[in-house]
Each structure stands twice: as structure tokens, then as C-alpha cells.
Amino acid sequence: MIDIAVYNKEGKEVESLQVDEGLFGGYVRHTLLKQAIVMYHANKRVGTAATKSRGMVQGSTRKLFKQKGTGNARVGNARTGKRVGGGVTFAKVARDFSKRMPKKQRALATDSAILAKLLSGSVRVVDELSFDAPKTKDFAILLGNLNIDRSCLVAISEYNENLYKSARNVPKVAVMPISDLNAGDICNRQKMLITKDAFMTLINKETEN
């Protein structure tokens, strides 16, 4: 069992929760986690870099002058890569770098990422996380009260516009509902801040599965 402290906005511990490691797979599957991270990084690559090959540039295919006897270097047609305005010999083409993983593997990788954060003590559970109006200063004070001074992923039960607008100008902080959590976003940040409601919803969801 893992003991998780629940804090209020002032950074004071108000209660404690116990979480069974078995709900998140029992242990961290590092190989699967690495595979998922590689997939998420690959899927962010655009892959639109391209250059014109010899067949894409305009020009005649006739050999410019005979092979020998002119004193010039041997050269082919005007579209060769050896001449200015010619095509690239080994031209780059647009590529699709995307990778895929089965749904169950992605879910298991997400569980391993959450469990790794729990075991390392990088998860902060707050009893309530709401703002009457967008206020970046108040959100920054909240992070300071919870000793979060690095990159952080804020997980909530449902979309909250005031919270999102309060956090969007804070560097290296991302806010997302628990339904959108994935191994890539979790492992890409040092800390994870989650509301108690969202955390209990996550645990109940794992219990049902």
C-alpha cells in the first residue's frame, strides 16, 4: 500500500489516502513505458521536410557535351546534382513517423507512469482546486505552497476554464482531465498535481477494470 497525503491550497496536510499498487498493475513496466514514450514522441514529428530530386526540377535530359575530349569535367544533363539548379541526388521525401500501440498497452503504460510517480513521491493530491476567476498569481502561489517548483501536470476530473486560464501562462505546466492522461504527458513532467475528486475517480475506474 502507498500512503498519499492530501493537502489544501495552503499546503497543509488535511488527510491521508492509501492506494494499492495492484490497481496500477502492481509494478512499473519500464519496457512498455519506454515503448509508449517513443510512440508519443514519434507522433509529434511532422515529417514534411522534402527537397526536389532530379526528376522534379525542370530541364532537358540531354547530355550537355560529350564525355571526353572537351577538357571539361564529366557531367550529365542539366538536372544532375552536380550543377547549380539541379536536383538533389538523394532527395528527402515527406515521411510519416507515426507509431501505434494497442489500446490495452496504452492503458497499461499510463498505469505504469502513474505508479512510477506515486512510488517516487512526485504526486501531490489537493482537496480542492478551483478559482472564482482566472488568476495566474494565485495559481503560482498554490504551486509554491505545495513545493512544486518544476514542470508539473495538473490532472482534474473535468475541464475548468478558470483553472486552465490561470495555469496557461505558468511555464512547464499543463492542465488536462484524467480522461486525457497518457504515459507521454505524465513522464514528460517532473511532478503531478491531481485533485482528490479526480484521484478517487481514477482509483474507482481502475477498480472497475
C-alpha positions in Angstrom: 0.0 0.0 0.0 1.1 3.5 -0.8 0.3 6.4 1.6 -0.7 9.5 -0.2 -1.2 12.8 1.7 -4.0 15.2 0.7 -3.2 18.9 1.0 -5.3 22.0 1.0 -4.5 25.2 -1.0 -2.3 26.4 1.8 -0.1 23.3 1.6 -1.2 21.8 4.9 -2.0 18.1 5.1 -5.6 17.5 5.8 -5.9 13.7 5.4 -4.2 10.7 4.0 -5.2 8.1 1.4 -3.9 4.5 0.9 -3.5 3.2 -2.6 -3.0 -0.4 -3.6 -0.2 -0.8 -6.2 -2.2 -3.6 -7.8 -4.7 -1.1 -9.1 -2.0 0.3 -11.4 -0.5 -3.0 -12.4 1.5 -3.9 -9.3 4.8 -2.8 -10.7 6.3 -0.4 -13.2 6.7 -1.9 -16.7 9.7 0.0 -17.9 10.0 -1.7 -21.3 6.3 -0.9 -22.1 6.7 2.6 -20.7 9.7 3.3 -23.0 7.8 2.0 -26.0 4.9 4.3 -25.2 7.1 7.3 -24.8 8.8 6.6 -28.1 5.4 6.4 -29.7 4.1 9.7 -28.3 7.3 11.5 -29.3 7.3 10.0 -32.8 3.6 11.0 -33.3 4.6 14.6 -32.7 7.0 14.7 -35.6 5.7 16.5 -38.6 7.8 14.8 -41.2 7.2 17.3 -44.0 10.8 18.1 -44.8 11.4 17.5 -48.5 13.8 18.5 -51.3 13.5 18.2 -55.1 15.0 15.2 -56.7 16.5 15.1 -60.3 13.1 14.1 -61.6 11.3 17.1 -60.0 13.4 20.0 -61.4 12.9 21.5 -64.9 15.5 20.9 -67.6 16.5 18.7 -70.6 17.7 15.1 -70.1 20.2 15.6 -73.0 23.9 15.2 -72.0 25.3 18.7 -72.2 28.5 17.7 -74.0 30.4 14.6 -74.9 32.2 12.5 -72.3 35.7 13.0 -73.5 37.9 15.4 -75.5 36.5 18.8 -74.3 38.7 19.3 -71.3 35.7 19.7 -69.0 34.8 17.5 -66.1 32.5 14.7 -66.9 28.9 15.7 -66.4 25.5 14.5 -67.4 22.3 16.6 -68.1 21.3 19.9 -66.6 19.3 18.3 -63.8 22.2 16.5 -62.3 23.0 17.1 -58.7 26.5 18.3 -59.6 25.2 21.5 -61.2 23.7 24.6 -59.8 19.9 24.4 -60.2 20.0 20.7 -60.4 18.1 18.2 -58.3 19.3 16.7 -55.0 20.9 13.3 -55.6 19.4 11.6 -52.6 16.4 13.9 -52.1 14.4 14.0 -48.8 10.8 13.0 -49.1 7.8 13.5 -46.8 7.6 10.8 -44.2 5.1 9.5 -41.7 6.9 8.9 -38.4 3.7 7.9 -36.5 3.6 4.7 -34.5 0.8 2.7 -33.0 0.1 0.7 -29.9 -2.9 -1.4 -28.9 -5.4 0.3 -26.6 -4.7 -2.1 -23.7 -1.0 -1.5 -24.0 -1.5 2.3 -23.9 -3.7 1.9 -20.8 -1.2 -0.3 -19.1 1.6 2.2 -19.9 -0.4 5.0 -18.4 -0.9 3.0 -15.3 2.8 2.3 -15.1 3.5 6.0 -15.5 1.1 6.9 -12.7 2.6 4.2 -10.4 6.1 5.4 -11.1 5.1 8.9 -10.0 3.4 7.5 -6.9 6.4 5.4 -5.9 8.8 8.3 -6.3 6.7 10.7 -4.3 6.1 13.0 -7.2 2.3 13.2 -6.9 0.5 15.9 -4.9 -3.2 15.5 -4.1 -5.1 18.6 -3.3 -8.5 18.6 -1.7 -9.9 21.3 -3.9 -8.6 23.2 -7.0 -10.9 25.9 -8.2 -10.8 29.6 -8.9 -13.5 32.2 -9.0 -11.7 34.0 -11.8 -8.6 33.4 -13.9 -5.6 34.4 -11.7 -2.1 33.3 -12.6 -0.7 34.7 -9.4 -3.0 32.7 -7.2 -2.1 29.5 -9.1 1.6 30.2 -8.8 1.2 30.7 -5.0 -0.6 27.4 -4.9 2.3 25.6 -6.5 4.7 27.2 -4.1 2.6 26.1 -1.1 2.8 22.5 -2.5 6.5 22.7 -3.1 6.1 22.3 -6.8 9.0 24.2 -8.4 9.5 22.1 -11.5 7.4 21.1 -14.5 4.0 19.8 -13.5 1.0 18.1 -15.0 -2.3 19.1 -13.4 -5.0 16.4 -13.6 -8.6 17.3 -12.9 -11.9 15.5 -13.1 -13.4 17.7 -15.8 -12.5 20.8 -17.8 -12.3 24.0 -15.7 -11.9 27.2 -17.7 -10.8 29.4 -14.8 -8.1 26.9 -13.8 -6.9 26.4 -17.3 -6.6 30.2 -17.9 -4.8 30.6 -14.5 -2.2 27.9 -15.4 -1.6 28.5 -19.1 1.0 31.3 -18.5 3.0 29.3 -16.0 6.0 27.7 -17.7 6.1 23.9 -18.0 2.7 23.4 -16.6 -0.1 21.6 -18.4 -3.7 21.1 -17.3 -5.9 18.2 -18.6 -8.8 16.0 -17.4 -8.0 12.5 -16.2 -9.7 11.1 -19.3 -6.9 12.5 -21.4 -4.0 11.3 -19.3 -1.3 9.3 -21.2 2.1 8.0 -20.4 3.8 10.6 -22.6 2.5 13.6 -20.9 2.9 12.1 -17.4 6.6 11.2 -17.9 7.3 14.4 -19.7 6.9 16.4 -16.4 8.6 16.1 -13.0 5.5 16.5 -10.8 1.9 15.5 -11.0 -0.8 17.6 -9.2 -4.2 16.0 -9.0 -7.4 16.9 -7.2 -8.9 14.5 -4.7 -12.1 14.0 -6.8 -10.1 13.2 -9.9 -7.8 10.9 -7.9 -10.8 9.0 -6.4 -12.4 8.8 -9.9 -9.1 7.4 -11.2 -8.9 4.8 -8.5 -12.6 3.7 -8.9 -12.0 3.4 -12.6 -9.0 1.1 -12.1 -11.1 -0.9 -9.6 -13.8 -1.5 -12.2 -11.3 -2.6 -14.7 
